[in-house]
Amino acid sequence: MSNHGRYLKKHTEALVKDVGIENACGLTGKSKATLGRYYSDNDEHADRFMPVNAVAALEAEASYPHVTSALAELNNIMLSYDDRRPNKEGGINSDVVALSQRFAMLMGEYNQSIEDGIISVNEAKRLLNETTELQKVLIDMKLHLENETTD
């Protein structure tokens, strides 16, 4: 199975687990076994992927668009997704402060992770989390800058 296939199956599994297997069955009209085949990495299921309409139904109920974001990443596309509060408070100055703080936290995590010369899976997950939080601050900053140019 290609790396792309494994990556999509991993995110399909995350989507199903996010919604819950029973709920996913009801939303898609698929059985537990069929849903399991969509994210199984066994060779016999390597060519089975969840249909787009099923992905859409699950992502409408999920906390995050797992498969859509995976597809975007595989194609070097950046999505703007934010389920947080509307971007009304603060401004550019507070964004710069938040950006500096988040970057410092990322560098602190990196320094701690690389100390032994190896970044473990858990350390990589913490770095990924900090990177995602940094990205959220950048999105806020982008929205504030866009508001500045339209006012």
N, C-alpha and C positions, 0 to 999 in steps of 0.2 A: 504494500500500500504506500502511496506517495506521502511525503510529509504534509502536503496540503490536505490530503484525505484524513490523515490522523488528526490534524489540527481542527478540521471541521467536525469530526466525530467527537472530539474532546469538548468542543463548544456546544454541540448538540446535546451531549450528556448533561452539561451544566444547565442548559435551557430546560430540559425535562425535569431535572432535580429542583430547579428554581421554582417551577410551577407545581411540582409534585406529580408523581407517576399516575396516581388515580385521576387527578384533575386533567393531566395531559391526555389520558385516554379519552376522557369525555370531550375535551376540546377538539381533538383531532379525529375521533372516531376510530382510532387504531388501538390494537390490543397492547398489553404490556410487552409481550414477546416481540411484536413488530417494532415498537418504540425502541426496545433493547437492541434489535438488529441494526437500527439506524445509527447507534453510537458504539456498536461492538467493533473492536479492532481485530477480531478473528478474520483470518484470510477468507473464509467462506462468505463473510458479509462485507468485504472490502469495497464492493461496488454498490452497496445499498446506502442511500442517503435520504434524509427526510425531505418530502416534497415541500415546495415553497409555500403552498397554502397552509400546510400544517405548521411550518415555522412561523408564518404570520399570525396564525391563531394563538400559538403559544407565546410569542413575543408580546402580543397585546395584553397578556395577563402577567408576564414575567416582570421582575424588578429591573431587568436590563436586557437589551437586545443582543444576546450572546452570539447567535449565528450571524446576524447582520454585521455586527462589529468584526467578527472573524473574517467574513468575506471581504469587508472593506480593508482590513489589515493585509490580507493576502494580495490585494490589488493596489496596495500603496495609496489608499484613499483614507482621508481623515474625516471622521464623522464628528459632528457637534451634538453631543447628547448630554443633557443635564437635567436630572429630576429634582434638583434642589430648588430652593426658593427663587423667585424672580430676581433678577439682577437690578435692584433699586437702591440699595444702600451703598455707602462708601463712594469712592471715586478712584482716580488714578493714583493718588498718593497712598491711599490705604492698600491698593493693589500692589504697589511697589514694595511696601512693607511686608505684606503677606507673601509675596514672591520671594523676597530675601529670606524670610523665616522658613518657608517650605524648602528652599534650596539648601539652606543650612542643615535642615533636618535630613534631607536626602544625602548630603555629603557626610553627615555624622553616621548615618546608617551604612554608607559605603565604606567609610573608614573602619568601622567596627567589623563589617563583613569581610573585608579584604585582609584583615590583620593577620590571619593564619595562611594567607596566600590562596585560599580556596573559598569560593562563594557557594555555600550550601543551598539546597532547595528552599529551606525556610528563610535564609538570608535573602535569596533572590525574590521570594514572595514579598518580604518586607520592603525591598528596594522597589519592586513593582508597585506596591501600594503607595509609597512615597512619590514615585514618579506620576502616578495617576492623580494624587492630590495636587502636585505641582501643576499638572495639566489643567485641573479645574480652576486654579488661580489664574492661569494664563487665559483661559476662556473668559473668566470674569473681566480680566483686564482688556481683552479684545472687545467685549461688549461695551465696556465703559468708553473705550476709544472710539468705537463706532457711534455711540451716542454723542460724543463730543463733536464728531464731524458732521452730524446731522442737525445739531441744534443751532 
